[in-house]
Amino acid sequence: MKILHKWIILAGLLLAALISYGYGFSQGIAIFVVLGVALELTFWFGVFGKKQQCNEHPRN
């Protein structure tokens, strides 16, 4: 996946989480707060997820 696409998707996830939090807290609907938490966790795992390991090994 190209890096630009990754960051666009992550920005969308964060925006969706913020919208979900706002709606959930203003209306008192817990499912939207839970959805916001799930979206935010997905965002953070996308930012700090697994790093790709380099297949090259240094030779001595």
All heavy atoms as TSV, in Angstrom:
chain	resi	resn	atom	element	x	y	z
A	1	MET	N	N	0.856	-1.168	0.000
A	1	MET	CA	C	0.000	0.000	0.000
A	1	MET	C	C	0.903	1.232	0.000
A	1	MET	O	O	1.856	1.319	0.752
A	1	MET	CB	C	-0.897	-0.001	1.230
A	1	MET	CG	C	-1.799	1.198	1.281
A	1	MET	SD	S	-2.875	1.288	2.734
A	1	MET	CE	C	-3.817	-0.203	2.575
A	2	LYS	N	N	0.567	2.166	-0.835
A	2	LYS	CA	C	1.360	3.381	-0.894
A	2	LYS	C	C	1.179	4.182	0.381
A	2	LYS	O	O	0.127	4.163	1.014
A	2	LYS	CB	C	0.965	4.208	-2.100
A	2	LYS	CG	C	1.319	3.540	-3.402
A	2	LYS	CD	C	1.009	4.425	-4.570
A	2	LYS	CE	C	1.393	3.726	-5.849
A	2	LYS	NZ	N	1.149	4.557	-7.012
A	3	ILE	N	N	2.220	4.892	0.743
A	3	ILE	CA	C	2.235	5.623	2.021
A	3	ILE	C	C	1.161	6.700	2.060
A	3	ILE	O	O	0.543	6.928	3.095
A	3	ILE	CB	C	3.647	6.180	2.308
A	3	ILE	CG1	C	3.786	6.611	3.753
A	3	ILE	CG2	C	3.990	7.315	1.390
A	3	ILE	CD1	C	3.933	5.494	4.701
A	4	LEU	N	N	0.894	7.361	0.933
A	4	LEU	CA	C	-0.133	8.398	0.906
A	4	LEU	C	C	-1.512	7.805	1.168
A	4	LEU	O	O	-2.293	8.360	1.940
A	4	LEU	CB	C	-0.118	9.133	-0.435
A	4	LEU	CG	C	-1.170	10.224	-0.596
A	4	LEU	CD1	C	-0.938	11.331	0.423
A	4	LEU	CD2	C	-1.154	10.774	-2.000
A	5	HIS	N	N	-1.789	6.665	0.561
A	5	HIS	CA	C	-3.076	6.001	0.792
A	5	HIS	C	C	-3.233	5.599	2.252
A	5	HIS	O	O	-4.311	5.720	2.830
A	5	HIS	CB	C	-3.229	4.773	-0.108
A	5	HIS	CG	C	-3.393	5.132	-1.545
A	5	HIS	ND1	N	-2.631	4.544	-2.524
A	5	HIS	CD2	C	-4.216	6.011	-2.164
A	5	HIS	CE1	C	-2.976	5.046	-3.678
A	5	HIS	NE2	N	-3.931	5.944	-3.501
A	6	LYS	N	N	-2.149	5.127	2.845
A	6	LYS	CA	C	-2.193	4.724	4.249
A	6	LYS	C	C	-2.562	5.907	5.137
A	6	LYS	O	O	-3.420	5.805	6.010
A	6	LYS	CB	C	-0.836	4.157	4.673
A	6	LYS	CG	C	-0.774	3.799	6.138
A	6	LYS	CD	C	0.603	3.314	6.538
A	6	LYS	CE	C	0.663	3.052	8.018
A	6	LYS	NZ	N	1.981	2.595	8.447
A	7	TRP	N	N	-1.932	7.062	4.907
A	7	TRP	CA	C	-2.191	8.229	5.744
A	7	TRP	C	C	-3.573	8.813	5.499
A	7	TRP	O	O	-4.195	9.351	6.418
A	7	TRP	CB	C	-1.096	9.272	5.570
A	7	TRP	CG	C	0.144	8.839	6.295
A	7	TRP	CD1	C	1.283	8.353	5.743
A	7	TRP	CD2	C	0.335	8.806	7.711
A	7	TRP	NE1	N	2.175	8.022	6.734
A	7	TRP	CE2	C	1.627	8.295	7.946
A	7	TRP	CE3	C	-0.455	9.164	8.791
A	7	TRP	CZ2	C	2.143	8.132	9.232
A	7	TRP	CZ3	C	0.061	9.003	10.068
A	7	TRP	CH2	C	1.345	8.488	10.276
A	8	ILE	N	N	-4.082	8.703	4.287
A	8	ILE	CA	C	-5.445	9.166	4.014
A	8	ILE	C	C	-6.450	8.296	4.761
A	8	ILE	O	O	-7.399	8.797	5.380
A	8	ILE	CB	C	-5.732	9.177	2.501
A	8	ILE	CG1	C	-4.924	10.301	1.827
A	8	ILE	CG2	C	-7.219	9.340	2.219
A	8	ILE	CD1	C	-4.976	10.275	0.326
A	9	ILE	N	N	-6.244	6.994	4.734
A	9	ILE	CA	C	-7.130	6.077	5.456
A	9	ILE	C	C	-7.042	6.325	6.960
A	9	ILE	O	O	-8.066	6.362	7.659
A	9	ILE	CB	C	-6.780	4.611	5.114
A	9	ILE	CG1	C	-7.166	4.321	3.662
A	9	ILE	CG2	C	-7.480	3.641	6.060
A	9	ILE	CD1	C	-6.646	3.003	3.143
A	10	LEU	N	N	-5.830	6.531	7.472
A	10	LEU	CA	C	-5.671	6.786	8.908
A	10	LEU	C	C	-6.333	8.102	9.315
A	10	LEU	O	O	-6.950	8.181	10.379
A	10	LEU	CB	C	-4.188	6.793	9.280
A	10	LEU	CG	C	-3.504	5.424	9.245
A	10	LEU	CD1	C	-2.009	5.576	9.494
A	10	LEU	CD2	C	-4.127	4.479	10.249
A	11	ALA	N	N	-6.219	9.116	8.474
A	11	ALA	CA	C	-6.879	10.392	8.774
A	11	ALA	C	C	-8.399	10.218	8.784
A	11	ALA	O	O	-9.096	10.783	9.631
A	11	ALA	CB	C	-6.472	11.449	7.752
A	12	GLY	N	N	-8.914	9.409	7.859
A	12	GLY	CA	C	-10.346	9.123	7.838
A	12	GLY	C	C	-10.802	8.385	9.084
A	12	GLY	O	O	-11.877	8.663	9.626
A	13	LEU	N	N	-9.990	7.446	9.541
A	13	LEU	CA	C	-10.315	6.717	10.771
A	13	LEU	C	C	-10.365	7.645	11.975
A	13	LEU	O	O	-11.274	7.561	12.802
A	13	LEU	CB	C	-9.285	5.610	11.029
A	13	LEU	CG	C	-9.421	4.341	10.224
A	13	LEU	CD1	C	-8.194	3.456	10.433
A	13	LEU	CD2	C	-10.677	3.599	10.609
A	14	LEU	N	N	-9.380	8.541	12.065
A	14	LEU	CA	C	-9.345	9.471	13.190
A	14	LEU	C	C	-10.533	10.430	13.138
A	14	LEU	O	O	-11.169	10.695	14.159
A	14	LEU	CB	C	-8.030	10.235	13.204
A	14	LEU	CG	C	-7.782	11.108	14.421
A	14	LEU	CD1	C	-7.801	10.263	15.696
A	14	LEU	CD2	C	-6.451	11.822	14.299
A	15	LEU	N	N	-10.858	10.919	11.957
A	15	LEU	CA	C	-12.008	11.806	11.807
A	15	LEU	C	C	-13.304	11.084	12.176
A	15	LEU	O	O	-14.156	11.633	12.882
A	15	LEU	CB	C	-12.079	12.342	10.381
A	15	LEU	CG	C	-13.215	13.305	10.085
A	15	LEU	CD1	C	-13.067	14.563	10.918
A	15	LEU	CD2	C	-13.240	13.634	8.608
A	16	ALA	N	N	-13.453	9.853	11.721
A	16	ALA	CA	C	-14.650	9.076	12.055
A	16	ALA	C	C	-14.745	8.824	13.560
A	16	ALA	O	O	-15.836	8.859	14.136
A	16	ALA	CB	C	-14.645	7.745	11.292
A	17	ALA	N	N	-13.608	8.577	14.208
A	17	ALA	CA	C	-13.600	8.366	15.655
A	17	ALA	C	C	-14.041	9.629	16.384
A	17	ALA	O	O	-14.855	9.566	17.311
A	17	ALA	CB	C	-12.206	7.941	16.126
A	18	LEU	N	N	-13.524	10.778	15.947
A	18	LEU	CA	C	-13.899	12.038	16.591
A	18	LEU	C	C	-15.386	12.345	16.412
A	18	LEU	O	O	-16.056	12.791	17.351
A	18	LEU	CB	C	-13.045	13.176	16.043
A	18	LEU	CG	C	-11.571	13.140	16.437
A	18	LEU	CD1	C	-10.797	14.207	15.678
A	18	LEU	CD2	C	-11.405	13.302	17.923
A	19	ILE	N	N	-15.898	12.099	15.223
A	19	ILE	CA	C	-17.326	12.312	14.969
A	19	ILE	C	C	-18.164	11.377	15.828
A	19	ILE	O	O	-19.174	11.772	16.416
A	19	ILE	CB	C	-17.642	12.141	13.472
A	19	ILE	CG1	C	-17.023	13.291	12.677
A	19	ILE	CG2	C	-19.146	12.049	13.225
A	19	ILE	CD1	C	-17.062	13.097	11.180
A	20	SER	N	N	-17.738	10.125	15.912
A	20	SER	CA	C	-18.461	9.145	16.715
A	20	SER	C	C	-18.441	9.518	18.199
A	20	SER	O	O	-19.465	9.417	18.880
A	20	SER	CB	C	-17.850	7.755	16.512
A	20	SER	OG	O	-18.546	6.792	17.246
A	21	TYR	N	N	-17.280	9.953	18.698
A	21	TYR	CA	C	-17.198	10.419	20.086
A	21	TYR	C	C	-18.145	11.596	20.315
A	21	TYR	O	O	-18.881	11.635	21.297
A	21	TYR	CB	C	-15.782	10.888	20.426
A	21	TYR	CG	C	-14.798	9.796	20.755
A	21	TYR	CD1	C	-13.493	9.868	20.272
A	21	TYR	CD2	C	-15.129	8.726	21.565
A	21	TYR	CE1	C	-12.558	8.898	20.571
A	21	TYR	CE2	C	-14.206	7.754	21.874
A	21	TYR	CZ	C	-12.928	7.849	21.375
A	21	TYR	OH	O	-12.002	6.883	21.688
A	22	GLY	N	N	-18.099	12.559	19.437
A	22	GLY	CA	C	-18.937	13.748	19.589
A	22	GLY	C	C	-20.411	13.416	19.624
A	22	GLY	O	O	-21.157	13.907	20.481
A	23	TYR	N	N	-20.847	12.568	18.700
A	23	TYR	CA	C	-22.256	12.196	18.660
A	23	TYR	C	C	-22.635	11.357	19.877
A	23	TYR	O	O	-23.677	11.571	20.492
A	23	TYR	CB	C	-22.576	11.439	17.373
A	23	TYR	CG	C	-24.040	11.157	17.212
A	23	TYR	CD1	C	-24.924	12.167	16.869
A	23	TYR	CD2	C	-24.553	9.875	17.425
A	23	TYR	CE1	C	-26.276	11.926	16.730
A	23	TYR	CE2	C	-25.896	9.623	17.296
A	23	TYR	CZ	C	-26.761	10.645	16.945
A	23	TYR	OH	O	-28.101	10.402	16.821
A	24	GLY	N	N	-21.773	10.424	20.239
A	24	GLY	CA	C	-22.064	9.550	21.372
A	24	GLY	C	C	-22.159	10.301	22.684
A	24	GLY	O	O	-23.064	10.052	23.489
A	25	PHE	N	N	-21.247	11.239	22.905
A	25	PHE	CA	C	-21.275	12.000	24.157
A	25	PHE	C	C	-22.411	13.016	24.182
A	25	PHE	O	O	-23.017	13.254	25.227
A	25	PHE	CB	C	-19.943	12.696	24.406
A	25	PHE	CG	C	-18.856	11.755	24.867
A	25	PHE	CD1	C	-17.640	11.718	24.219
A	25	PHE	CD2	C	-19.050	10.908	25.947
A	25	PHE	CE1	C	-16.636	10.864	24.631
A	25	PHE	CE2	C	-18.060	10.042	26.370
A	25	PHE	CZ	C	-16.851	10.022	25.711
A	26	SER	N	N	-22.725	13.619	23.030
A	26	SER	CA	C	-23.788	14.632	23.027
A	26	SER	C	C	-25.173	14.004	23.170
A	26	SER	O	O	-26.053	14.595	23.779
A	26	SER	CB	C	-23.730	15.473	21.748
A	26	SER	OG	O	-24.111	14.703	20.627
A	27	GLN	N	N	-25.364	12.823	22.616
A	27	GLN	CA	C	-26.667	12.164	22.664
A	27	GLN	C	C	-26.763	11.136	23.794
A	27	GLN	O	O	-27.841	10.613	24.050
A	27	GLN	CB	C	-26.959	11.465	21.327
A	27	GLN	CG	C	-27.008	12.406	20.148
A	27	GLN	CD	C	-28.106	13.437	20.272
A	27	GLN	OE1	O	-29.219	13.121	20.678
A	27	GLN	NE2	N	-27.792	14.676	19.944
A	28	GLY	N	N	-25.650	10.820	24.413
A	28	GLY	CA	C	-25.653	9.838	25.497
A	28	GLY	C	C	-25.837	8.408	25.006
A	28	GLY	O	O	-26.396	7.576	25.711
A	29	ILE	N	N	-25.363	8.139	23.803
A	29	ILE	CA	C	-25.502	6.802	23.217
A	29	ILE	C	C	-24.152	6.093	23.318
A	29	ILE	O	O	-23.187	6.459	22.640
A	29	ILE	CB	C	-25.979	6.884	21.755
A	29	ILE	CG1	C	-27.309	7.635	21.687
A	29	ILE	CG2	C	-26.122	5.495	21.159
A	29	ILE	CD1	C	-27.783	7.916	20.282
A	30	ALA	N	N	-24.082	5.094	24.159
A	30	ALA	CA	C	-22.815	4.435	24.463
A	30	ALA	C	C	-22.233	3.693	23.258
A	30	ALA	O	O	-21.004	3.595	23.135
A	30	ALA	CB	C	-22.998	3.465	25.625
A	31	ILE	N	N	-23.060	3.183	22.369
A	31	ILE	CA	C	-22.540	2.403	21.237
A	31	ILE	C	C	-21.657	3.267	20.341
A	31	ILE	O	O	-20.671	2.787	19.783
A	31	ILE	CB	C	-23.679	1.731	20.435
A	31	ILE	CG1	C	-23.113	0.722	19.432
A	31	ILE	CG2	C	-24.525	2.742	19.714
A	31	ILE	CD1	C	-22.541	-0.498	20.070
A	32	PHE	N	N	-21.965	4.564	20.232
A	32	PHE	CA	C	-21.128	5.443	19.414
A	32	PHE	C	C	-19.806	5.752	20.109
A	32	PHE	O	O	-18.782	5.950	19.442
A	32	PHE	CB	C	-21.876	6.725	19.050
A	32	PHE	CG	C	-22.896	6.519	17.976
A	32	PHE	CD1	C	-24.233	6.404	18.283
A	32	PHE	CD2	C	-22.510	6.418	16.648
A	32	PHE	CE1	C	-25.178	6.190	17.300
A	32	PHE	CE2	C	-23.441	6.211	15.648
A	32	PHE	CZ	C	-24.781	6.099	15.981
A	33	VAL	N	N	-19.802	5.783	21.414
A	33	VAL	CA	C	-18.549	5.960	22.153
A	33	VAL	C	C	-17.681	4.715	21.973
A	33	VAL	O	O	-16.477	4.820	21.730
A	33	VAL	CB	C	-18.818	6.248	23.642
A	33	VAL	CG1	C	-17.523	6.329	24.428
A	33	VAL	CG2	C	-19.625	7.537	23.798
A	34	VAL	N	N	-18.286	3.543	22.050
A	34	VAL	CA	C	-17.552	2.292	21.842
A	34	VAL	C	C	-17.024	2.225	20.405
A	34	VAL	O	O	-15.875	1.819	20.173
A	34	VAL	CB	C	-18.456	1.077	22.162
A	34	VAL	CG1	C	-17.789	-0.222	21.763
A	34	VAL	CG2	C	-18.811	1.069	23.637
A	35	LEU	N	N	-17.833	2.651	19.449
A	35	LEU	CA	C	-17.387	2.691	18.059
A	35	LEU	C	C	-16.208	3.651	17.907
A	35	LEU	O	O	-15.239	3.349	17.203
A	35	LEU	CB	C	-18.539	3.112	17.144
A	35	LEU	CG	C	-18.213	3.263	15.669
A	35	LEU	CD1	C	-17.785	1.931	15.072
A	35	LEU	CD2	C	-19.409	3.819	14.919
A	36	GLY	N	N	-16.275	4.788	18.580
A	36	GLY	CA	C	-15.169	5.746	18.552
A	36	GLY	C	C	-13.884	5.155	19.110
A	36	GLY	O	O	-12.802	5.361	18.548
A	37	VAL	N	N	-13.995	4.414	20.185
A	37	VAL	CA	C	-12.824	3.753	20.767
A	37	VAL	C	C	-12.244	2.748	19.777
A	37	VAL	O	O	-11.023	2.685	19.571
A	37	VAL	CB	C	-13.186	3.060	22.104
A	37	VAL	CG1	C	-12.063	2.161	22.582
A	37	VAL	CG2	C	-13.530	4.100	23.157
A	38	ALA	N	N	-13.103	1.955	19.140
A	38	ALA	CA	C	-12.633	0.961	18.171
A	38	ALA	C	C	-11.941	1.637	16.985
A	38	ALA	O	O	-10.877	1.179	16.534
A	38	ALA	CB	C	-13.802	0.107	17.684
A	39	LEU	N	N	-12.520	2.717	16.488
A	39	LEU	CA	C	-11.904	3.430	15.366
A	39	LEU	C	C	-10.576	4.064	15.769
A	39	LEU	O	O	-9.611	4.043	15.002
A	39	LEU	CB	C	-12.865	4.495	14.834
A	39	LEU	CG	C	-14.102	3.968	14.108
A	39	LEU	CD1	C	-15.096	5.089	13.882
A	39	LEU	CD2	C	-13.722	3.308	12.801
A	40	GLU	N	N	-10.515	4.608	16.979
A	40	GLU	CA	C	-9.268	5.221	17.437
A	40	GLU	C	C	-8.180	4.170	17.631
A	40	GLU	O	O	-7.013	4.390	17.282
A	40	GLU	CB	C	-9.489	5.989	18.732
A	40	GLU	CG	C	-8.262	6.749	19.165
A	40	GLU	CD	C	-8.457	7.524	20.452
A	40	GLU	OE1	O	-9.568	7.547	21.013
A	40	GLU	OE2	O	-7.456	8.105	20.901
A	41	LEU	N	N	-8.537	3.028	18.184
A	41	LEU	CA	C	-7.549	1.960	18.338
A	41	LEU	C	C	-7.026	1.488	16.985
A	41	LEU	O	O	-5.829	1.223	16.826
A	41	LEU	CB	C	-8.147	0.785	19.115
A	41	LEU	CG	C	-8.291	0.992	20.613
A	41	LEU	CD1	C	-9.052	-0.174	21.234
A	41	LEU	CD2	C	-6.935	1.150	21.263
A	42	THR	N	N	-7.928	1.389	16.013
A	42	THR	CA	C	-7.507	1.012	14.667
A	42	THR	C	C	-6.531	2.044	14.111
A	42	THR	O	O	-5.535	1.693	13.476
A	42	THR	CB	C	-8.734	0.887	13.739
A	42	THR	OG1	O	-9.659	-0.032	14.312
A	42	THR	CG2	C	-8.335	0.410	12.369
A	43	PHE	N	N	-6.813	3.322	14.363
A	43	PHE	CA	C	-5.898	4.386	13.938
A	43	PHE	C	C	-4.521	4.209	14.564
A	43	PHE	O	O	-3.507	4.225	13.871
A	43	PHE	CB	C	-6.476	5.754	14.310
A	43	PHE	CG	C	-5.491	6.876	14.188
A	43	PHE	CD1	C	-5.218	7.430	12.951
A	43	PHE	CD2	C	-4.825	7.371	15.301
A	43	PHE	CE1	C	-4.298	8.463	12.828
A	43	PHE	CE2	C	-3.913	8.405	15.186
A	43	PHE	CZ	C	-3.645	8.951	13.948
A	44	TRP	N	N	-4.474	4.038	15.890
A	44	TRP	CA	C	-3.182	3.958	16.564
A	44	TRP	C	C	-2.406	2.710	16.171
A	44	TRP	O	O	-1.178	2.740	16.066
A	44	TRP	CB	C	-3.342	4.044	18.073
A	44	TRP	CG	C	-3.677	5.427	18.511
A	44	TRP	CD1	C	-4.837	5.854	19.080
A	44	TRP	CD2	C	-2.864	6.599	18.374
A	44	TRP	NE1	N	-4.793	7.205	19.309
A	44	TRP	CE2	C	-3.594	7.694	18.890
A	44	TRP	CE3	C	-1.586	6.839	17.870
A	44	TRP	CZ2	C	-3.085	8.990	18.902
A	44	TRP	CZ3	C	-1.087	8.132	17.892
A	44	TRP	CH2	C	-1.828	9.179	18.402
A	45	PHE	N	N	-3.104	1.595	15.953
A	45	PHE	CA	C	-2.402	0.395	15.486
A	45	PHE	C	C	-1.887	0.590	14.069
A	45	PHE	O	O	-0.857	0.029	13.695
A	45	PHE	CB	C	-3.297	-0.845	15.564
A	45	PHE	CG	C	-3.411	-1.408	16.952
A	45	PHE	CD1	C	-4.648	-1.543	17.552
A	45	PHE	CD2	C	-2.289	-1.793	17.659
A	45	PHE	CE1	C	-4.767	-2.062	18.833
A	45	PHE	CE2	C	-2.392	-2.309	18.941
A	45	PHE	CZ	C	-3.644	-2.440	19.524
A	46	GLY	N	N	-2.574	1.389	13.274
A	46	GLY	CA	C	-2.088	1.693	11.932
A	46	GLY	C	C	-0.864	2.582	11.949
A	46	GLY	O	O	0.040	2.444	11.128
A	47	VAL	N	N	-0.795	3.505	12.899
A	47	VAL	CA	C	0.342	4.408	12.999
A	47	VAL	C	C	1.554	3.676	13.562
A	47	VAL	O	O	2.666	3.790	13.048
A	47	VAL	CB	C	0.001	5.633	13.882
A	47	VAL	CG1	C	1.243	6.447	14.183
A	47	VAL	CG2	C	-1.037	6.494	13.203
A	48	PHE	N	N	1.357	2.933	14.636
A	48	PHE	CA	C	2.465	2.274	15.315
A	48	PHE	C	C	2.451	0.765	15.114
A	48	PHE	O	O	2.940	0.023	15.958
A	48	PHE	CB	C	2.433	2.569	16.819
A	48	PHE	CG	C	2.645	4.022	17.126
A	48	PHE	CD1	C	1.618	4.773	17.654
A	48	PHE	CD2	C	3.857	4.620	16.875
A	48	PHE	CE1	C	1.806	6.107	17.940
A	48	PHE	CE2	C	4.055	5.951	17.155
A	48	PHE	CZ	C	3.021	6.704	17.692
A	49	GLY	N	N	1.917	0.311	14.005
A	49	GLY	CA	C	1.823	-1.122	13.737
A	49	GLY	C	C	3.185	-1.751	13.487
A	49	GLY	O	O	4.234	-1.140	13.693
A	50	LYS	N	N	3.152	-2.962	13.008
A	50	LYS	CA	C	4.382	-3.700	12.749
A	50	LYS	C	C	5.211	-2.992	11.681
A	50	LYS	O	O	4.704	-2.542	10.670
A	50	LYS	CB	C	4.069	-5.111	12.254
A	50	LYS	CG	C	3.428	-5.985	13.282
A	50	LYS	CD	C	3.194	-7.360	12.711
A	50	LYS	CE	C	2.539	-8.259	13.718
A	50	LYS	NZ	N	2.259	-9.579	13.169
A	51	LYS	N	N	6.481	-2.930	11.928
A	51	LYS	CA	C	7.420	-2.389	10.951
A	51	LYS	C	C	7.818	-3.525	10.011
A	51	LYS	O	O	7.953	-4.666	10.425
A	51	LYS	CB	C	8.680	-1.848	11.637
A	51	LYS	CG	C	8.394	-0.781	12.652
A	51	LYS	CD	C	8.469	0.549	12.009
A	51	LYS	CE	C	8.282	1.591	13.097
A	51	LYS	NZ	N	8.158	2.896	12.639
A	52	GLN	N	N	8.010	-3.190	8.751
A	52	GLN	CA	C	8.466	-4.194	7.815
A	52	GLN	C	C	9.947	-4.437	8.046
A	52	GLN	O	O	10.729	-3.511	8.142
A	52	GLN	CB	C	8.227	-3.739	6.383
A	52	GLN	CG	C	6.770	-3.656	6.026
A	52	GLN	CD	C	6.587	-3.210	4.585
A	52	GLN	OE1	O	7.531	-2.843	3.910
A	52	GLN	NE2	N	5.361	-3.241	4.138
A	53	GLN	N	N	10.286	-5.706	8.135
A	53	GLN	CA	C	11.680	-6.051	8.386
A	53	GLN	C	C	12.413	-6.124	7.054
A	53	GLN	O	O	11.893	-6.590	6.049
A	53	GLN	CB	C	11.785	-7.377	9.114
A	53	GLN	CG	C	11.218	-7.328	10.513
A	53	GLN	CD	C	11.357	-8.658	11.213
A	53	GLN	OE1	O	11.762	-9.638	10.625
A	53	GLN	NE2	N	11.001	-8.693	12.477
A	54	CYS	N	N	13.620	-5.685	7.090
A	54	CYS	CA	C	14.460	-5.730	5.903
A	54	CYS	C	C	14.949	-7.163	5.704
A	54	CYS	O	O	15.377	-7.826	6.650
A	54	CYS	CB	C	15.628	-4.780	6.084
A	54	CYS	SG	S	16.652	-4.679	4.629
A	55	ASN	N	N	14.881	-7.660	4.483
A	55	ASN	CA	C	15.278	-9.033	4.212
A	55	ASN	C	C	16.786	-9.175	4.029
A	55	ASN	O	O	17.308	-10.271	3.957
A	55	ASN	CB	C	14.570	-9.546	2.954
A	55	ASN	CG	C	13.087	-9.739	3.199
A	55	ASN	OD1	O	12.679	-9.965	4.323
A	55	ASN	ND2	N	12.299	-9.656	2.152
A	56	GLU	N	N	17.473	-8.048	3.930
A	56	GLU	CA	C	18.915	-8.112	3.730
A	56	GLU	C	C	19.635	-8.290	5.056
A	56	GLU	O	O	19.299	-7.662	6.040
A	56	GLU	CB	C	19.412	-6.821	3.069
A	56	GLU	CG	C	18.831	-6.618	1.687
A	56	GLU	CD	C	19.315	-5.314	1.081
A	56	GLU	OE1	O	20.388	-4.831	1.501
A	56	GLU	OE2	O	18.617	-4.791	0.220
A	57	HIS	N	N	20.601	-9.164	5.051
A	57	HIS	CA	C	21.418	-9.411	6.241
A	57	HIS	C	C	22.821	-8.901	5.967
A	57	HIS	O	O	23.398	-9.220	4.916
A	57	HIS	CB	C	21.463	-10.900	6.589
A	57	HIS	CG	C	20.129	-11.461	6.930
A	57	HIS	ND1	N	19.492	-11.197	8.119
A	57	HIS	CD2	C	19.278	-12.266	6.236
A	57	HIS	CE1	C	18.328	-11.815	8.156
A	57	HIS	NE2	N	18.173	-12.460	7.007
A	58	PRO	N	N	23.401	-8.147	6.858
A	58	PRO	CA	C	24.772	-7.685	6.637
A	58	PRO	C	C	25.737	-8.853	6.637
A	58	PRO	O	O	25.597	-9.795	7.414
A	58	PRO	CB	C	25.037	-6.740	7.813
A	58	PRO	CG	C	24.017	-7.069	8.836
A	58	PRO	CD	C	22.860	-7.686	8.113
A	59	ARG	N	N	26.677	-8.794	5.750
A	59	ARG	CA	C	27.678	-9.881	5.657
A	59	ARG	C	C	28.964	-9.413	6.285
A	59	ARG	O	O	29.400	-8.285	6.093
A	59	ARG	CB	C	27.903	-10.277	4.209
A	59	ARG	CG	C	26.665	-10.843	3.592
A	59	ARG	CD	C	26.891	-11.163	2.156
A	59	ARG	NE	N	25.605	-11.504	1.549
A	59	ARG	CZ	C	25.411	-12.565	0.811
A	59	ARG	NH1	N	26.412	-13.363	0.532
A	59	ARG	NH2	N	24.236	-12.802	0.314
A	60	ASN	N	N	29.586	-10.298	7.035
A	60	ASN	CA	C	30.862	-9.974	7.683
A	60	ASN	C	C	31.998	-10.353	6.820
A	60	ASN	O	O	32.165	-11.239	6.185
A	60	ASN	CB	C	30.968	-10.662	9.038
A	60	ASN	CG	C	29.927	-10.089	10.000
A	60	ASN	OD1	O	29.551	-8.924	9.858
A	60	ASN	ND2	N	29.515	-10.883	10.940
